[in-house]
C-alpha cells in the first residue's frame, strides 16, 4: 500500500532535513542546525508528532527489513515483498520509523563497515528527503558470540555467557561500549542487546549462550553493566540504544519461538525470583527499549496469548508494576510464535493494545499498517494511543542524537570500527572467559605439543560468519597444528579421516557443538578416544556438551568467534591460566545429576 505524504511539517523538521542532506553530500559527521537553534529533544518530538498525519504516525511504529547492500540498489526481494525495487523506495513508500540490518543470504545488508555506513546514510537521505522528513532509527542484532551481524573487520565479541564465565562487569561494560561505538560509526543507533534472559533450562533451543547466566543475580549485574556501556559510554551521538530482551523471559523455553509458541510453566513466584531480576536491573539502569518474547506464560496471563500481545504482561507487569516508560519493541513478527493464533493484520493491533510501541519486521508491511489504520478508523484504537507510542519513538530518536546527527562520516569509519585498541581490549576481556571443566589426565596445559590435530565441529556455510573455528584455532596455535574440520554431523567417512589423522598426532583437540543433537559428533568423539591419543574436547557454543560424552579433558568457550579461539589457544598451551567459571550448571544428559556445578572452573 502507498502511504499518503504529509500535509505539512514543522519548521524545525524542515531545517533538520535540509541541513542533513547538505551534510551527506559533504560527507560530514553532522547534519544538524546550530545547537543554539535546536529545541530541547522533548519539544522536537512533540512538535514533530503534531505535524504528522495518521498514516505517517502509524508508519513510525514499524521497523522494516530491506534487501540489498545499497540504499538505491535494486534487489528482487524488495520487489517481491514490498512492490518496489530498492531499500530507499521501501522507506519512501511506507514511511517507516526504522530499518533493521541482517547479514544472511536473503537480506544481504552487510559487506564491510564502510559499506554499512553508506547504506545507513542512503537510507537516512531517503527518509529526510521525503515526507514525513523524520530520521530513521537503524537497528541490528549485534549481541556477540553467535548472534553477530557485522563481523571481521569489525571487532568481534564473546557471547554473553562467556562474559558470565568471566565474572567481570567491567569487561561486559567495555564490550558493550566498544560495540556501541562501532555500530554508531556505521550509522546504527539501536542494538537489540543485551539478552536479559536467565538460561535456567539447559535444553533451551534458542537462548543458551546468548544469556549471561542461569543465576539471576549474575545475569542482572552484567545486564546492567551492558546497558551502561551501550548508552552512557560517550555522547548521545556516539552511543546506541540498548534493548533488553526477551520480556518476560525466554530462558526456560523448550521450544524455539521462531518455529512455534513456547509455553513457560513457571509459577508467578518462580518468575519473579528467576526471570524478572535482569529486566528490573535493565530498567533501573535506564534501558531505552525492551523487546518482548513470543512465549505464553499461563501464570502471568492464562489466556494463552504470547507475551508480545498480552495486556497483563506488557501493560500490567511491564508498564504499570515496573513503571517502564521507554520504548517496547516486539521480537520479529515473522516468527511463528506470534503468528499461530492471529492474522498478520490483527497482530500489530493486539500488540499496540497490549502496550507495545515498535513493531519489528512484519511479514507483510502493507497488511500490518493497514490493520492498524483500520483499527483506528473503526474506533478500536484511538489516535491518542497511537500518539503515545509515536512520541516514545520520536523521543528515543532525539535522546540518542539521531535528529542531531542522522548521517555518519563514511571516511572516518575505519578509525573507529575494528581499530587496534578495540581489538586489544576485547581480546583482554575474552582471555578471562575460557573455562576448564575437567583435566583428569593432566593433559593441560600442553607443554610439549609435537603434532596437534584440531578437528571436529565447524559452522555451516553461512554468509557473514568468520573463519571456521577449527581453522581459527589451528591458526592461533601455530604451525604444528593441522586443521581437519568434520562438519556439524560427520558421517563415517569424515570420522575415519579424523581418526586416521589422529594416529600421527601427539595431541587431538576436538571441537563440539550440540552433542545432544548430533549422533555423528558423539561418534567422532568416541572414535578419537579409542585411538589412545590424548584428547581435549572443547564445547564451543553451549557448555552442556560434557553431559553427553565422557572425556577426561573438557573445556568450555561459550562461542566460536576467532577472538575466542585465540583465548582458547593461550589457555591450552599455558600462555594463560584459565579464569572462567561456569555461569550455569551442567547436568549429566538431559536431566541427570549435576556433573559440573555453577561456579566450577579449574586453573593452574
Secondary structure, 3 states (H helix, E strand, C coil): CCCCCCCCCCHHHHHHHHHHHHHHHCCCCCCCCCHHHCCCHHHHHHHHHHCCCHHHHHHHCEEEECCCCCCCCCCHHHHHHHCCCCHHHHHHHHCCCEEEECCCCCCCCCCCHHHHHHHHHHHHHHHHCCCCCCCCEEEECCCECCECCCCCCCCCCCCHHHHHHHCCHHHHHHHHHHHHHHHHHCCCCEECCCECCCCCCCCCCCCHHHCCCCCHHHHHHHHHHHHHHHHHCCCHHHCCECEEEEECCCCCCCCCCCCCCEECCCCHHHHHHHCHHHHHHHHHCCCCEEEECCEECCCCCCCCCCHHHCHHHHHHHHHHHCCCCCEEECCCCCCHHHHCCCCHHHHHHHHHHHCCCEEECCCCHHHHHHHHHHHHHCCCCCHHHHHHHHHHHHHHHHHCCCCCCCCCCHHHHHHHCCCHHHHHHHHHHHCCCCEEEEECCCCCCCCCCCCEEEEECCCCCCCCCCCCHHHHHHHHHCCCEEEEECCCCCCHHHHHHHHHHHCCCCEEEEEECCHHHCHHHHHHHHHHHHCCCEEEEEECCCHHHHHHCCCCEEEECCCCCHHHHHHHHHHHCCCCCCCCCCCCCEECCCCCCEEECCCCCECC
